Amino acid sequence: MRYPTNDLENFWLPFTANKDFKRDPRLVVEGKGLYYTSHEGHELIDAVSGLFCSPAGQSRPEIAEAVHEQMLELAYIPSFNHGHPAAFELARQISRITPGDLDYVFFANSGSEAVETALKIALLYHRATGEGQRMRLVGRERGYHGVNFAGFSVGGMVRNREMYGLGVPGVVHLRHTWLEENRFSKGQPENGVELADDLQRFCDLHGGDTIAACIVEPVAGSIGCYVPPKGYLERLREICDANGILLIFDEVITGFGRMGTAFAGQRFGVEPDIMTMAKALTNGAIPMGGVAVSDKVYKTITEAGPEKGIEFYHGYTYTAHPAACAAGIAALGIYEREGLFDKSAAMEDFFLDQVFSLQDVGVVTDIRGIGMLAAVDLAAQDGTPGARGAGAVKDLYKAGVFTKVTGDSILIAPPFVSEEKDIERMIGTIRDVISAY
């Protein structure tokens, strides 16, 4: 469907230099499979799965047909005191692939809302167990957990925090896991397990019985693919268990096959108590997020509530929206029928070899990667962080590659339907662009 666009003034773009964009717009009018088409008619290969959202490729007809059918049958019903079959079916299907006993799913509409929900669940869980004094939350430097107040408070990306005051009180941050000696590590770096001991230091300083939850991305995605050092996540799990703290994995980016397994917790052999998801849940077709919780967390909260009363005073107008549920069921069907998680695992070595081949480009200062996710750091331009990255966004677009740049880091996360020739095209074009810097 094409809409005539004669004025770019009224749309306020997120995470975008609006004045600069409107002087030199980058509009996309079509997405099919691995490719986008710009308003000027040139083709871009999708090297970041939309925004980590579309591992099955763009505009899958199976999803469109499922949504269309659902919209004609039941376009909307609130989930407050009501339900519809697709919500229960999608939750059932998700529970089949989540780690361990994370069998209960609460639906939201984005990763940011999923994080907000997860943190509320953690606080409510401790209140239900009689430990309502557990109100502290632990996040991590350079972590990204969305843009709502709780999310940016536990997050650790400075520019996302600095303009909005103190955020939620009682939050402390683990150090980030990037170390100089781990430059150009493929997969999990060898050094840095001791950084997890920051959590124990917080327990010693503040009292472990004051901390409700520790939230981390198994692999920090938006800031530039920070892979956990060997033993790091295991150590966090041990400290949480020893101190009664809930461990939350934010799998908005890593979920649904990005690590070659359904969720990253399975890749690393560490099971959280609570896990967020979004993005690939519907293959990016319709906004949707979710929170999976363990049997213990769900039953503790619901059984502590009144027999006929509300247990969790939380939810959204569009929680488990029928069209989003239809999209989610259709997306999971595609992932299973086409074996896309296995394809992701099988492509990992080739993909990482291609990305790490950029190590010889002079402007490249570091490369990190695991699964089908990688980041290439570029040297700052004229000593100004982010300036080179801002230029790279435009240069890559003009060269025919659609990707995401955070600061001076190029993020690469191809759809799982990519073939070797597609990966070679992505990396080859990136090489051509950055070799000119």
Helices and strands as residue ranges (DSSP letters): H 18-23, E 28-32, E 35-38, E 43-46, H 49-52, H 61-73, H 85-95, E 104-108, H 111-128, E 136-140, H 149-154, H 158-161, E 171-174, G 180-182, G 193-197, H 198-202, I 203-207, G 208-210, E 211-216, H 232-243, E 246-250, H 264-268, E 274-277, G 279-282, E 289-293, H 295-304, H 322-337, H 340-356, G 357-360, E 364-370, E 373-378, H 387-399, E 401-402, E 404-406, E 409-412, H 420-434
